[in-house]
Amino acid sequence: MMAGLRNGTVLCVDDEIEALNLRKAMLETHGYRVLIAINAEEALKVFDCEEIDVVLTDHLLKGQTGTALAAEMKLRKPGVAVAIYSGVAQAPEDIQKADVFITKLVTPEELLAYLEATITAKAKGSTSYIMTKGQGAG
């Protein structure tokens, strides 16, 4: 990887510290700038003072759901892409508050492909970040 290469900024939110650090290391290895938060309150503080390309949040956070966090983030910055990244295989009923649901069962390559496509779409001015590959009919 060349020094200074930057693919985009990802805010990862998860209350499982080990999983969060592993995800951060994997994304940084692939050239992303990664910011982390362990709860919704911390995530919103980072979100408000940083330019974020994609938010990758766990759904079952302590004290708040990922979809509720997504809704608040969309109110503050409507153009941000928010993905719910969950160990639960079924999308939450209020998934429309986010752009996409991604199960943690996807491969790292699939996750990276989503991030790359989302950041590319955002750079072109698109607000359509929905990932259709691998998702069942809603």
C-alpha positions as CSV (number, residue, x, y, z in Angstrom):
1,M,0.0,0.0,0.0
2,M,1.4,3.4,-0.9
3,A,1.8,6.0,1.8
4,G,-1.1,8.5,1.9
5,L,-3.5,6.3,0.1
6,R,-7.0,7.0,1.4
7,N,-10.0,5.1,0.2
8,G,-12.5,7.0,2.5
9,T,-13.4,7.3,6.1
10,V,-15.5,4.7,7.9
11,L,-17.0,5.1,11.3
12,C,-17.4,1.7,12.9
13,V,-19.7,1.4,15.9
14,D,-19.8,-1.7,18.0
15,D,-19.9,-2.4,21.8
16,E,-17.8,-5.5,21.3
17,I,-14.3,-4.1,21.6
18,E,-12.4,-7.0,20.2
19,A,-14.6,-7.3,17.1
20,L,-14.4,-3.5,16.6
21,N,-10.6,-3.5,16.8
22,L,-10.4,-6.4,14.4
23,R,-12.7,-4.7,11.9
24,K,-10.6,-1.5,12.3
25,A,-7.3,-3.3,11.6
26,M,-8.8,-5.1,8.5
27,L,-10.2,-1.9,7.0
28,E,-7.0,0.1,7.7
29,T,-5.0,-2.6,5.9
30,H,-7.1,-1.9,2.9
31,G,-6.5,1.8,2.9
32,Y,-9.5,3.2,4.9
33,R,-9.3,5.8,7.6
34,V,-11.2,4.2,10.4
35,L,-12.8,5.9,13.4
36,I,-14.4,3.8,16.1
37,A,-17.0,4.3,18.8
38,I,-18.3,1.8,21.4
39,N,-21.8,3.3,21.8
40,A,-24.3,5.6,20.1
41,E,-23.4,8.7,22.2
42,E,-19.7,8.3,21.4
43,A,-20.5,7.7,17.7
44,L,-22.6,10.9,17.4
45,K,-19.8,12.9,18.9
46,V,-17.3,11.6,16.3
47,F,-19.9,11.9,13.6
48,D,-20.6,15.5,14.3
49,C,-17.0,16.6,14.1
50,E,-15.6,14.4,11.3
51,E,-16.4,13.9,7.6
52,I,-17.6,10.3,7.4
53,D,-18.1,8.4,4.1
54,V,-19.8,5.3,5.6
55,V,-21.1,4.4,9.0
56,L,-20.9,0.7,9.8
57,T,-22.8,0.1,13.0
58,D,-23.8,-3.0,14.9
59,H,-27.6,-3.2,15.4
60,L,-27.7,-4.4,19.0
61,L,-25.9,-1.6,20.8
62,K,-26.2,-1.1,24.6
63,G,-28.9,1.5,25.1
64,Q,-29.8,2.1,21.5
65,T,-30.3,0.2,18.3
66,G,-28.3,0.7,15.2
67,T,-31.4,1.7,13.2
68,A,-32.2,4.4,15.8
69,L,-28.6,5.6,15.5
70,A,-28.9,5.6,11.7
71,A,-32.1,7.7,11.9
72,E,-30.4,10.3,14.1
73,M,-27.3,10.4,11.8
74,K,-29.5,10.9,8.7
75,L,-31.3,13.8,10.4
76,R,-27.9,15.5,11.0
77,K,-26.3,14.6,7.7
78,P,-28.8,13.3,5.2
79,G,-26.2,12.3,2.6
80,V,-24.3,9.9,4.8
81,A,-24.3,6.2,4.0
82,V,-25.3,4.0,7.0
83,A,-25.0,0.2,7.0
84,I,-26.4,-1.9,9.8
85,Y,-23.8,-4.7,10.4
86,S,-25.3,-7.4,12.5
87,G,-24.7,-10.9,13.8
88,V,-28.4,-11.4,13.6
89,A,-29.3,-12.9,10.2
90,Q,-32.7,-11.1,9.8
91,A,-32.9,-7.4,9.1
92,P,-34.7,-5.4,11.7
93,E,-38.2,-4.2,11.0
94,D,-37.1,-0.6,10.8
95,I,-34.2,-1.2,8.5
96,Q,-35.5,1.6,6.2
97,K,-33.8,4.1,8.6
98,A,-30.5,2.9,7.3
99,D,-29.3,2.3,3.7
100,V,-28.4,-1.4,4.0
101,F,-28.4,-4.4,6.2
102,I,-25.2,-6.5,6.1
103,T,-25.0,-9.7,8.1
104,K,-21.6,-10.4,9.8
105,L,-21.6,-13.7,8.0
106,V,-20.5,-11.9,4.8
107,T,-16.9,-12.4,3.8
108,P,-14.4,-9.6,4.3
109,E,-14.2,-9.3,0.5
110,E,-18.0,-8.7,0.3
111,L,-17.8,-6.1,3.1
112,L,-14.9,-4.3,1.3
113,A,-16.8,-4.4,-2.0
114,Y,-19.8,-2.7,-0.4
115,L,-17.6,0.0,1.1
116,E,-15.8,0.6,-2.2
117,A,-19.1,0.8,-4.1
118,T,-20.7,3.1,-1.5
119,I,-17.8,5.5,-1.5
120,T,-17.6,5.5,-5.3
121,A,-21.3,6.3,-5.5
122,K,-21.1,9.0,-3.0
123,A,-18.1,10.6,-4.8
124,K,-20.3,10.7,-8.0
125,G,-23.1,12.4,-6.1
126,S,-25.4,9.4,-5.8
127,T,-27.3,8.8,-2.6
128,S,-28.2,5.2,-3.6
129,Y,-26.1,3.0,-1.4
130,I,-28.3,0.0,-1.2
131,M,-26.4,-3.3,-1.6
132,T,-28.5,-5.9,-3.4
133,K,-26.0,-8.7,-3.8
134,G,-26.7,-11.5,-1.3
135,Q,-29.8,-10.0,0.1
136,G,-33.1,-11.8,0.0
137,A,-36.4,-10.2,-1.0
138,G,-37.7,-7.9,1.6
